[in-house]
Amino acid sequence: MGSRLRKGAYLIHARNVAIMSITVYTTAPDEKTAEALSKAIIEESLGKCCNFWPVRTIYSWKGEIKNDTEHVIFIKTTKNKFKDLEKYIVKNHLYSMPAIVSLSWDDSHEPFKNWINTNE
């Protein structure tokens, strides 16, 4: 009986993880690419909403300091879609090593979170 309770509790926990809301951070080299990638992500139902905007980026690449412009993309989605979203970005991104970072939502506006978590 005890192991069933533990197993049941684990299953409940696993279901809660599957619907956890996240924001995935990535970047694109320009606005046109950011818009196309964002639109495709929404069309593929890998995200519910994308925001993108221009930024300046300074980074080290192959021993050189680079100073570029690019577009940050925030993708609002659920944790259970992350692996498919990651694969999609890697396959369709212009960068050889795109930034793909999941940010969990510790707190959020409940109606917005519910909208992100629905499968419309």
MODELLER restraints for C-alpha pairs under 7 A, 6 or more apart:
rsr = mdl.restraints
at = mdl.atoms
rsr.add(forms.Gaussian(group=physical.xy_distance, feature=features.Distance(at['CA:18:A'], at['CA:79:A']), mean=5.91, stdev=0.5))
rsr.add(forms.Gaussian(group=physical.xy_distance, feature=features.Distance(at['CA:18:A'], at['CA:80:A']), mean=4.88, stdev=0.5))
rsr.add(forms.Gaussian(group=physical.xy_distance, feature=features.Distance(at['CA:19:A'], at['CA:78:A']), mean=5.87, stdev=0.5))
rsr.add(forms.Gaussian(group=physical.xy_distance, feature=features.Distance(at['CA:19:A'], at['CA:79:A']), mean=6.45, stdev=0.5))
rsr.add(forms.Gaussian(group=physical.xy_distance, feature=features.Distance(at['CA:19:A'], at['CA:80:A']), mean=6.66, stdev=0.5))
rsr.add(forms.Gaussian(group=physical.xy_distance, feature=features.Distance(at['CA:19:A'], at['CA:117:A']), mean=6.30, stdev=0.5))
rsr.add(forms.Gaussian(group=physical.xy_distance, feature=features.Distance(at['CA:20:A'], at['CA:78:A']), mean=5.54, stdev=0.5))
rsr.add(forms.Gaussian(group=physical.xy_distance, feature=features.Distance(at['CA:20:A'], at['CA:79:A']), mean=5.44, stdev=0.5))
rsr.add(forms.Gaussian(group=physical.xy_distance, feature=features.Distance(at['CA:21:A'], at['CA:77:A']), mean=5.92, stdev=0.5))
rsr.add(forms.Gaussian(group=physical.xy_distance, feature=features.Distance(at['CA:21:A'], at['CA:78:A']), mean=4.39, stdev=0.5))
rsr.add(forms.Gaussian(group=physical.xy_distance, feature=features.Distance(at['CA:21:A'], at['CA:79:A']), mean=6.04, stdev=0.5))
rsr.add(forms.Gaussian(group=physical.xy_distance, feature=features.Distance(at['CA:21:A'], at['CA:104:A']), mean=6.60, stdev=0.5))
rsr.add(forms.Gaussian(group=physical.xy_distance, feature=features.Distance(at['CA:21:A'], at['CA:105:A']), mean=6.06, stdev=0.5))
rsr.add(forms.Gaussian(group=physical.xy_distance, feature=features.Distance(at['CA:21:A'], at['CA:113:A']), mean=6.67, stdev=0.5))
rsr.add(forms.Gaussian(group=physical.xy_distance, feature=features.Distance(at['CA:21:A'], at['CA:117:A']), mean=6.69, stdev=0.5))
rsr.add(forms.Gaussian(group=physical.xy_distance, feature=features.Distance(at['CA:22:A'], at['CA:76:A']), mean=6.04, stdev=0.5))
rsr.add(forms.Gaussian(group=physical.xy_distance, feature=features.Distance(at['CA:22:A'], at['CA:77:A']), mean=5.52, stdev=0.5))
rsr.add(forms.Gaussian(group=physical.xy_distance, feature=features.Distance(at['CA:22:A'], at['CA:78:A']), mean=5.37, stdev=0.5))
rsr.add(forms.Gaussian(group=physical.xy_distance, feature=features.Distance(at['CA:22:A'], at['CA:79:A']), mean=5.98, stdev=0.5))
rsr.add(forms.Gaussian(group=physical.xy_distance, feature=features.Distance(at['CA:22:A'], at['CA:102:A']), mean=6.37, stdev=0.5))
rsr.add(forms.Gaussian(group=physical.xy_distance, feature=features.Distance(at['CA:22:A'], at['CA:103:A']), mean=5.52, stdev=0.5))
rsr.add(forms.Gaussian(group=physical.xy_distance, feature=features.Distance(at['CA:22:A'], at['CA:104:A']), mean=4.60, stdev=0.5))
rsr.add(forms.Gaussian(group=physical.xy_distance, feature=features.Distance(at['CA:22:A'], at['CA:105:A']), mean=5.68, stdev=0.5))
rsr.add(forms.Gaussian(group=physical.xy_distance, feature=features.Distance(at['CA:23:A'], at['CA:74:A']), mean=6.16, stdev=0.5))
rsr.add(forms.Gaussian(group=physical.xy_distance, feature=features.Distance(at['CA:23:A'], at['CA:75:A']), mean=5.32, stdev=0.5))
rsr.add(forms.Gaussian(group=physical.xy_distance, feature=features.Distance(at['CA:23:A'], at['CA:76:A']), mean=4.54, stdev=0.5))
rsr.add(forms.Gaussian(group=physical.xy_distance, feature=features.Distance(at['CA:23:A'], at['CA:77:A']), mean=6.14, stdev=0.5))
rsr.add(forms.Gaussian(group=physical.xy_distance, feature=features.Distance(at['CA:23:A'], at['CA:102:A']), mean=5.86, stdev=0.5))
rsr.add(forms.Gaussian(group=physical.xy_distance, feature=features.Distance(at['CA:23:A'], at['CA:103:A']), mean=5.11, stdev=0.5))
rsr.add(forms.Gaussian(group=physical.xy_distance, feature=features.Distance(at['CA:23:A'], at['CA:104:A']), mean=6.53, stdev=0.5))
rsr.add(forms.Gaussian(group=physical.xy_distance, feature=features.Distance(at['CA:24:A'], at['CA:74:A']), mean=5.69, stdev=0.5))
rsr.add(forms.Gaussian(group=physical.xy_distance, feature=features.Distance(at['CA:24:A'], at['CA:75:A']), mean=4.96, stdev=0.5))
rsr.add(forms.Gaussian(group=physical.xy_distance, feature=features.Distance(at['CA:24:A'], at['CA:76:A']), mean=6.51, stdev=0.5))
rsr.add(forms.Gaussian(group=physical.xy_distance, feature=features.Distance(at['CA:24:A'], at['CA:100:A']), mean=6.60, stdev=0.5))
rsr.add(forms.Gaussian(group=physical.xy_distance, feature=features.Distance(at['CA:24:A'], at['CA:101:A']), mean=5.44, stdev=0.5))
rsr.add(forms.Gaussian(group=physical.xy_distance, feature=features.Distance(at['CA:24:A'], at['CA:102:A']), mean=4.45, stdev=0.5))
rsr.add(forms.Gaussian(group=physical.xy_distance, feature=features.Distance(at['CA:24:A'], at['CA:103:A']), mean=6.03, stdev=0.5))
rsr.add(forms.Gaussian(group=physical.xy_distance, feature=features.Distance(at['CA:25:A'], at['CA:73:A']), mean=5.85, stdev=0.5))
rsr.add(forms.Gaussian(group=physical.xy_distance, feature=features.Distance(at['CA:25:A'], at['CA:74:A']), mean=4.94, stdev=0.5))
rsr.add(forms.Gaussian(group=physical.xy_distance, feature=features.Distance(at['CA:25:A'], at['CA:75:A']), mean=6.54, stdev=0.5))
rsr.add(forms.Gaussian(group=physical.xy_distance, feature=features.Distance(at['CA:25:A'], at['CA:100:A']), mean=5.68, stdev=0.5))
rsr.add(forms.Gaussian(group=physical.xy_distance, feature=features.Distance(at['CA:25:A'], at['CA:101:A']), mean=5.06, stdev=0.5))
rsr.add(forms.Gaussian(group=physical.xy_distance, feature=features.Distance(at['CA:25:A'], at['CA:102:A']), mean=6.39, stdev=0.5))
rsr.add(forms.Gaussian(group=physical.xy_distance, feature=features.Distance(at['CA:26:A'], at['CA:72:A']), mean=6.02, stdev=0.5))
rsr.add(forms.Gaussian(group=physical.xy_distance, feature=features.Distance(at['CA:26:A'], at['CA:73:A']), mean=5.24, stdev=0.5))
rsr.add(forms.Gaussian(group=physical.xy_distance, feature=features.Distance(at['CA:26:A'], at['CA:74:A']), mean=6.72, stdev=0.5))
rsr.add(forms.Gaussian(group=physical.xy_distance, feature=features.Distance(at['CA:26:A'], at['CA:98:A']), mean=6.85, stdev=0.5))
rsr.add(forms.Gaussian(group=physical.xy_distance, feature=features.Distance(at['CA:26:A'], at['CA:99:A']), mean=5.02, stdev=0.5))
rsr.add(forms.Gaussian(group=physical.xy_distance, feature=features.Distance(at['CA:26:A'], at['CA:100:A']), mean=4.93, stdev=0.5))
rsr.add(forms.Gaussian(group=physical.xy_distance, feature=features.Distance(at['CA:26:A'], at['CA:101:A']), mean=6.71, stdev=0.5))
rsr.add(forms.Gaussian(group=physical.xy_distance, feature=features.Distance(at['CA:27:A'], at['CA:70:A']), mean=6.69, stdev=0.5))
rsr.add(forms.Gaussian(group=physical.xy_distance, feature=features.Distance(at['CA:27:A'], at['CA:71:A']), mean=5.38, stdev=0.5))
rsr.add(forms.Gaussian(group=physical.xy_distance, feature=features.Distance(at['CA:27:A'], at['CA:72:A']), mean=4.38, stdev=0.5))
rsr.add(forms.Gaussian(group=physical.xy_distance, feature=features.Distance(at['CA:27:A'], at['CA:73:A']), mean=5.43, stdev=0.5))
rsr.add(forms.Gaussian(group=physical.xy_distance, feature=features.Distance(at['CA:27:A'], at['CA:99:A']), mean=6.46, stdev=0.5))
rsr.add(forms.Gaussian(group=physical.xy_distance, feature=features.Distance(at['CA:28:A'], at['CA:34:A']), mean=5.30, stdev=0.5))
rsr.add(forms.Gaussian(group=physical.xy_distance, feature=features.Distance(at['CA:28:A'], at['CA:70:A']), mean=5.72, stdev=0.5))
rsr.add(forms.Gaussian(group=physical.xy_distance, feature=features.Distance(at['CA:28:A'], at['CA:71:A']), mean=5.10, stdev=0.5))
rsr.add(forms.Gaussian(group=physical.xy_distance, feature=features.Distance(at['CA:28:A'], at['CA:72:A']), mean=6.55, stdev=0.5))
rsr.add(forms.Gaussian(group=physical.xy_distance, feature=features.Distance(at['CA:29:A'], at['CA:70:A']), mean=4.49, stdev=0.5))
rsr.add(forms.Gaussian(group=physical.xy_distance, feature=features.Distance(at['CA:29:A'], at['CA:71:A']), mean=6.15, stdev=0.5))
rsr.add(forms.Gaussian(group=physical.xy_distance, feature=features.Distance(at['CA:30:A'], at['CA:70:A']), mean=5.33, stdev=0.5))
rsr.add(forms.Gaussian(group=physical.xy_distance, feature=features.Distance(at['CA:30:A'], at['CA:71:A']), mean=5.75, stdev=0.5))
rsr.add(forms.Gaussian(group=physical.xy_distance, feature=features.Distance(at['CA:31:A'], at['CA:71:A']), mean=6.28, stdev=0.5))
rsr.add(forms.Gaussian(group=physical.xy_distance, feature=features.Distance(at['CA:34:A'], at['CA:52:A']), mean=6.71, stdev=0.5))
rsr.add(forms.Gaussian(group=physical.xy_distance, feature=features.Distance(at['CA:34:A'], at['CA:71:A']), mean=6.47, stdev=0.5))
rsr.add(forms.Gaussian(group=physical.xy_distance, feature=features.Distance(at['CA:34:A'], at['CA:73:A']), mean=6.83, stdev=0.5))
rsr.add(forms.Gaussian(group=physical.xy_distance, feature=features.Distance(at['CA:38:A'], at['CA:50:A']), mean=5.83, stdev=0.5))
rsr.add(forms.Gaussian(group=physical.xy_distance, feature=features.Distance(at['CA:41:A'], at['CA:47:A']), mean=5.84, stdev=0.5))
rsr.add(forms.Gaussian(group=physical.xy_distance, feature=features.Distance(at['CA:42:A'], at['CA:48:A']), mean=5.95, stdev=0.5))
rsr.add(forms.Gaussian(group=physical.xy_distance, feature=features.Distance(at['CA:42:A'], at['CA:49:A']), mean=6.81, stdev=0.5))
rsr.add(forms.Gaussian(group=physical.xy_distance, feature=features.Distance(at['CA:46:A'], at['CA:77:A']), mean=6.90, stdev=0.5))
rsr.add(forms.Gaussian(group=physical.xy_distance, feature=features.Distance(at['CA:46:A'], at['CA:81:A']), mean=6.12, stdev=0.5))
rsr.add(forms.Gaussian(group=physical.xy_distance, feature=features.Distance(at['CA:46:A'], at['CA:85:A']), mean=5.64, stdev=0.5))
rsr.add(forms.Gaussian(group=physical.xy_distance, feature=features.Distance(at['CA:47:A'], at['CA:75:A']), mean=6.04, stdev=0.5))
rsr.add(forms.Gaussian(group=physical.xy_distance, feature=features.Distance(at['CA:47:A'], at['CA:76:A']), mean=5.69, stdev=0.5))
rsr.add(forms.Gaussian(group=physical.xy_distance, feature=features.Distance(at['CA:47:A'], at['CA:77:A']), mean=4.55, stdev=0.5))
rsr.add(forms.Gaussian(group=physical.xy_distance, feature=features.Distance(at['CA:48:A'], at['CA:76:A']), mean=5.75, stdev=0.5))
rsr.add(forms.Gaussian(group=physical.xy_distance, feature=features.Distance(at['CA:48:A'], at['CA:77:A']), mean=5.66, stdev=0.5))
rsr.add(forms.Gaussian(group=physical.xy_distance, feature=features.Distance(at['CA:48:A'], at['CA:116:A']), mean=5.78, stdev=0.5))
rsr.add(forms.Gaussian(group=physical.xy_distance, feature=features.Distance(at['CA:49:A'], at['CA:75:A']), mean=5.91, stdev=0.5))
rsr.add(forms.Gaussian(group=physical.xy_distance, feature=features.Distance(at['CA:49:A'], at['CA:76:A']), mean=5.28, stdev=0.5))
rsr.add(forms.Gaussian(group=physical.xy_distance, feature=features.Distance(at['CA:50:A'], at['CA:73:A']), mean=6.62, stdev=0.5))
rsr.add(forms.Gaussian(group=physical.xy_distance, feature=features.Distance(at['CA:50:A'], at['CA:74:A']), mean=5.47, stdev=0.5))
rsr.add(forms.Gaussian(group=physical.xy_distance, feature=features.Distance(at['CA:50:A'], at['CA:75:A']), mean=4.48, stdev=0.5))
rsr.add(forms.Gaussian(group=physical.xy_distance, feature=features.Distance(at['CA:50:A'], at['CA:76:A']), mean=6.27, stdev=0.5))
rsr.add(forms.Gaussian(group=physical.xy_distance, feature=features.Distance(at['CA:51:A'], at['CA:73:A']), mean=5.61, stdev=0.5))
rsr.add(forms.Gaussian(group=physical.xy_distance, feature=features.Distance(at['CA:51:A'], at['CA:74:A']), mean=5.15, stdev=0.5))
rsr.add(forms.Gaussian(group=physical.xy_distance, feature=features.Distance(at['CA:51:A'], at['CA:75:A']), mean=6.70, stdev=0.5))
rsr.add(forms.Gaussian(group=physical.xy_distance, feature=features.Distance(at['CA:52:A'], at['CA:71:A']), mean=6.15, stdev=0.5))
rsr.add(forms.Gaussian(group=physical.xy_distance, feature=features.Distance(at['CA:52:A'], at['CA:72:A']), mean=5.36, stdev=0.5))
rsr.add(forms.Gaussian(group=physical.xy_distance, feature=features.Distance(at['CA:52:A'], at['CA:73:A']), mean=4.35, stdev=0.5))
rsr.add(forms.Gaussian(group=physical.xy_distance, feature=features.Distance(at['CA:52:A'], at['CA:74:A']), mean=6.34, stdev=0.5))
rsr.add(forms.Gaussian(group=physical.xy_distance, feature=features.Distance(at['CA:53:A'], at['CA:71:A']), mean=5.18, stdev=0.5))
rsr.add(forms.Gaussian(group=physical.xy_distance, feature=features.Distance(at['CA:53:A'], at['CA:72:A']), mean=5.64, stdev=0.5))
rsr.add(forms.Gaussian(group=physical.xy_distance, feature=features.Distance(at['CA:53:A'], at['CA:73:A']), mean=7.00, stdev=0.5))
rsr.add(forms.Gaussian(group=physical.xy_distance, feature=features.Distance(at['CA:54:A'], at['CA:69:A']), mean=6.94, stdev=0.5))
rsr.add(forms.Gaussian(group=physical.xy_distance, feature=features.Distance(at['CA:54:A'], at['CA:70:A']), mean=5.71, stdev=0.5))
rsr.add(forms.Gaussian(group=physical.xy_distance, feature=features.Distance(at['CA:54:A'], at['CA:71:A']), mean=4.30, stdev=0.5))
rsr.add(forms.Gaussian(group=physical.xy_distance, feature=features.Distance(at['CA:54:A'], at['CA:72:A']), mean=6.41, stdev=0.5))
rsr.add(forms.Gaussian(group=physical.xy_distance, feature=features.Distance(at['CA:55:A'], at['CA:69:A']), mean=5.72, stdev=0.5))
rsr.add(forms.Gaussian(group=physical.xy_distance, feature=features.Distance(at['CA:55:A'], at['CA:70:A']), mean=5.62, stdev=0.5))
rsr.add(forms.Gaussian(group=physical.xy_distance, feature=features.Distance(at['CA:55:A'], at['CA:71:A']), mean=5.76, stdev=0.5))
rsr.add(forms.Gaussian(group=physical.xy_distance, feature=features.Distance(at['CA:55:A'], at['CA:72:A']), mean=6.76, stdev=0.5))
rsr.add(forms.Gaussian(group=physical.xy_distance, feature=features.Distance(at['CA:56:A'], at['CA:68:A']), mean=5.87, stdev=0.5))
rsr.add(forms.Gaussian(group=physical.xy_distance, feature=features.Distance(at['CA:56:A'], at['CA:69:A']), mean=4.50, stdev=0.5))
rsr.add(forms.Gaussian(group=physical.xy_distance, feature=features.Distance(at['CA:56:A'], at['CA:70:A']), mean=6.48, stdev=0.5))
rsr.add(forms.Gaussian(group=physical.xy_distance, feature=features.Distance(at['CA:57:A'], at['CA:67:A']), mean=5.78, stdev=0.5))
rsr.add(forms.Gaussian(group=physical.xy_distance, feature=features.Distance(at['CA:57:A'], at['CA:68:A']), mean=5.23, stdev=0.5))
rsr.add(forms.Gaussian(group=physical.xy_distance, feature=features.Distance(at['CA:57:A'], at['CA:69:A']), mean=5.76, stdev=0.5))
rsr.add(forms.Gaussian(group=physical.xy_distance, feature=features.Distance(at['CA:57:A'], at['CA:70:A']), mean=6.98, stdev=0.5))
rsr.add(forms.Gaussian(group=physical.xy_distance, feature=features.Distance(at['CA:58:A'], at['CA:66:A']), mean=5.51, stdev=0.5))
rsr.add(forms.Gaussian(group=physical.xy_distance, feature=features.Distance(at['CA:58:A'], at['CA:67:A']), mean=4.51, stdev=0.5))
rsr.add(forms.Gaussian(group=physical.xy_distance, feature=features.Distance(at['CA:58:A'], at['CA:68:A']), mean=6.45, stdev=0.5))
rsr.add(forms.Gaussian(group=physical.xy_distance, feature=features.Distance(at['CA:59:A'], at['CA:65:A']), mean=5.73, stdev=0.5))
rsr.add(forms.Gaussian(group=physical.xy_distance, feature=features.Distance(at['CA:59:A'], at['CA:66:A']), mean=5.30, stdev=0.5))
rsr.add(forms.Gaussian(group=physical.xy_distance, feature=features.Distance(at['CA:59:A'], at['CA:67:A']), mean=6.76, stdev=0.5))
rsr.add(forms.Gaussian(group=physical.xy_distance, feature=features.Distance(at['CA:60:A'], at['CA:66:A']), mean=5.96, stdev=0.5))
rsr.add(forms.Gaussian(group=physical.xy_distance, feature=features.Distance(at['CA:76:A'], at['CA:116:A']), mean=6.86, stdev=0.5))
rsr.add(forms.Gaussian(group=physical.xy_distance, feature=features.Distance(at['CA:77:A'], at['CA:116:A']), mean=6.12, stdev=0.5))
rsr.add(forms.Gaussian(group=physical.xy_distance, feature=features.Distance(at['CA:78:A'], at['CA:117:A']), mean=6.39, stdev=0.5))
rsr.add(forms.Gaussian(group=physical.xy_distance, feature=features.Distance(at['CA:86:A'], at['CA:100:A']), mean=6.84, stdev=0.5))
rsr.add(forms.Gaussian(group=physical.xy_distance, feature=features.Distance(at['CA:90:A'], at['CA:98:A']), mean=6.82, stdev=0.5))
